[in-house]
C-alpha cells in the first residue's frame, strides 16, 4: 500500500429511554422534556447571537458587498451622483461601461461604497432671527412666502423673536459653474432667487466667487455645467501639438470653465486609474503594451495615482499623440485649467518652471506625487534659495499666485511655501515637499477645496 491507514476511534453515544405506561407519569415526563428542549434552543440562540455580536470586524467585513446600486431619479446627472456618493464621473463611467454622460431616470448604476455618508441636497436650512426681523422680511430675504415659513415652522401666527431659529424651506436645486463676471447678485437675478438663499444653500462665509466654482442654485432654470472634462471634445478641429492650445478658433464661450480635452484619436480610450491597478494590468486589460501607455501619456514613472486619467491605445501596441487639454488664457497670465487636466499635463516625476506672479522670480521643481493636488520639490539648492526668497526669506504656509510652465504650456496655480512630510530629493536643502494647487484641487487631509489657494489661482489667471 502507498500509505498506512490511520486508525480512528469512533465514540458512540447511546441514548436510551424507558417507555412509561402510566399516563400521569408520561404527561409529567413530556412536560419536562419540552422545558428541557426549550432551554436547549434558548442556549443555542444565545450562543449564535454572541458569535455574531462579538465576531471580529474583519470577519464581518468579508461578507459585506463592495458595491451599491443606485436607481437614477429625475434631475440626476453624473456630476450630481458623483458628488453625493463621494466619487468621480470617470469612476462611475468606468464601473458601468458608459461611453457618454447621458443617463435616464430609472437606469441603475453600480457605485463604489462611499467612505463618507451619502451627501443629500438640503431641503431646508436654519436661520437665527435677528432684532428687527419679521416673517415678511425674512420671507423677502430668502424668497419664501410667509405661508411657507409658517407651515415649515408650525407657527400659528406671524410673531417671531430675536434668537429664534427658523426652518427655511429650500426649493429644488441644480448646479452651476461660475463664469467670469458672475456675482451672487447677478446669479440671484438670473435664477430667480436671492443672495441670502444662495449663501445659505452653499454654506458660504464669504460672497467671493471664482471662475469654475460649482454652486447649487435654487430654482428650475439653472444651467447644466459642461462635463467635457470626462469626455473629449468632438468638434472635428485638428488640434496643434506640443502644448499649444488647440481649437484656436474657439471663443471664450466655447471653452467651458476649467478647460477641456482636445480631439480624441481613433481607437484610444480615456480611462481613470482604479485602486490596485498598474501599467501591467492595464496593458493586459486593453490588449496593448506598457510602453505604448507610457509613451502615449508621456509618463515619467511607473507609479500611477488613483483616478489619474490615462489615454490607452486599445488593441494596439503603438503609442499615439494626444493633444494637451486647454483652457482660456489671458495675455501675461496662466490658463485656468482644472486639476483633473493638470494632473495629466504635470504627471508624477515631471518637472515644471514655477514663476511667482508678483516678484517674477522663477525656479524649477518636480512633482513627486499627490492625488488631490501636486506635491512638489525644488530640484536643486539654487532652486530652493530662489523659492525661499519669494517668501521673504522665511518658509510660510502663505499662498502665492504662480505661473506653472510645463513644456510650452503655462497654467495658473497657487503654491504654499512650507516644507513638510516626505521628500525624494535629499541634496536640495529642502526638508520635504511643498503644495501646488490648481483650479478645484483639494487638500489631502480634509479633502476640501482651499478658498485661499483658489483666490491665488484666480489671480494667476488674471481674474
PERA-V92738 format. One record per pair of residues at least 12 apart in sequence whose ideal C-beta (glycine too) atoms are under 6 Angstrom apart, sorted by the first residue. I is the first residue (numbers start at 0). GAP is how many residues later the second one is. Records with the same first field share a line. If there is no record, write none. Layout:
# PERA-V92738
I->GAP  GAP
This chain:
# PERA-V92738
66->43
67->43  45
68->39  41
69->39  41
70->37
71->31  33  35
73->31
77->14  23
83->34  35
84->26  29
85->28  30
86->25
87->219
88->141
89->140  182
93->178
94->15
95->13  14
100->126
120->52
121->48
122->47
123->43  45  46
124->43  45  75
125->39
126->39  41
127->37
128->31  33  35
130->31
134->14  23
140->55
141->26  52  54  55
142->50  51  54
147->21
151->15  17
152->13  14
169->31
170->47
172->43  45
173->43  48
174->39  41
175->39  41  46  47
176->48  80
177->31  33  35
179->31
181->27
183->14  23
190->26  28  30  31
191->27
192->25  26
196->21
200->15  17
201->13  14
209->244  248
210->46  252
211->45  46  227
225->30
227->28  32
228->111
231->29  32
232->27  28
238->23  24  84
241->166
242->81  164  165  166
244->81
245->16  77
251->76
254->73
257->80  181
258->66  67  68  78  79  82
260->64
261->61
264->55
266->47
267->43  45  52
268->43  45
269->41
270->39  41
271->35  37
272->31  33  35
274->31
278->14  23
285->26  28
286->28
287->25  28  29
288->28
291->21  25  27
292->19
294->24
295->15  17  23  24
296->13  14
298->48
299->49  50
300->47  48
302->45
304->66
305->65
308->35
323->85
324->16
329->132
332->128  129
333->69  76  77  78  126  127
334->76
335->76  103  125
336->74
337->101  102
338->99  101  102
341->69  96
344->61
345->21  28  60
347->19  21
349->17
350->13  15
351->52  54
352->52
353->48  50
354->48
355->34  44  46
356->44  103
358->31
360->25  29
362->15  20  23  24
363->15  19
364->12  13
367->56  65
371->70  72
372->62  64  68
373->62
374->58
375->57  58  60
376->48  56
377->50  52
379->48
380->47  48
383->44  45  46
390->26
394->22  23
395->21
396->19  21
398->15  17  53  54  57
399->15
400->55  58  59
401->13  58
411->45  48  49
412->23  25  47
413->23  39  42  43
414->21
415->19
418->12  13
419->12
436->16
438->18
